[in-house]
């Protein structure tokens, strides 16, 4: 089971979405699918069609930058980070 850490802005869009979620998944893509099953529309906030991660979203698995096809092992930590921009 992987432990997903979500950005602080994301839970405000979904009822009962915690900042940390345990998910049974073998890849980052599958983990996002599991989240989307429980909180419909979440995939659209993280991914573009294709699928690909949105430009302003970065994902790290065990402190290494990851892609959708990055494998998750038992106890993997997945950090989803939303870019902050401004001028």
N, C-alpha and C positions, 0 to 999 in steps of 0.2 A: 504494500500500500504506500502510495506517495503522499507527501504532505505539501499541499499547495498554499502559497502565501500570496494573497491578492492585494492589489494597490488599494489605498484607503478610499479612493473615489468610487470604486466599483460597487461595493455593498450598498451604497445609497440608492442605487437604481433597482434593487431587488429586495423584496421582503425576505427576511431571515437568512440572507447570504452572509456568512461569517467571513472574517478576514483570512482565516486559516481553515482549510477543508482537506479531509483525508479522502483520497480517491484511489480506487482499484483500477489501474491502467498500465499498459506496457509502453506507451509513448506519450509525448506531450499532446499530440493530436487527439489521442484517445482520452486523455485526461480532460481536455477541453470539451470533447463530446459528452463525457459524464456530467460535467458541470452544466452544459446546455440542456441535458435531459431533465435536470432538476430545476434549473432556472432558464427557461426558454429565452432565446435572444442573446444570451451571454456570448456565444460563439461570434456573433456579428460584431460585438464590441471589441473582440480580440483579434479576429481574423478577417481578411478580405477574401472574396471568391478566388478559387484557384486550387486549393486553399493556400493562403500564406498569412503569416502574422502581419498585422497592420504596422505601418512604419513607425508609429509612436509607441509600439509595444515591444518590450524586450523580455525574453524568458531565459532564466538561468536554471540549470539542473546541477545541483551540488556545486554551486559557484562557478560553473562553466557556462558560457553563452550557448544557448540551445536553439534548435529549430523544431518544427512540428514533428519531424521524424526521429528526434532524439529519444533514445530508449530510457525508460525509467526502471529502476530496480527497487527491490523491497527497501523501504525506508528512504527513498530519494526525497530530497527537498527541492521543490520547484518554486522559484520566485518569479512572479509576473510583475513587471515594472512598467508603469506608464511614464513616458517622457514628459518632462516639464519644459515648456518653452515660454518665452516672453521677450520683451524688447526693452 
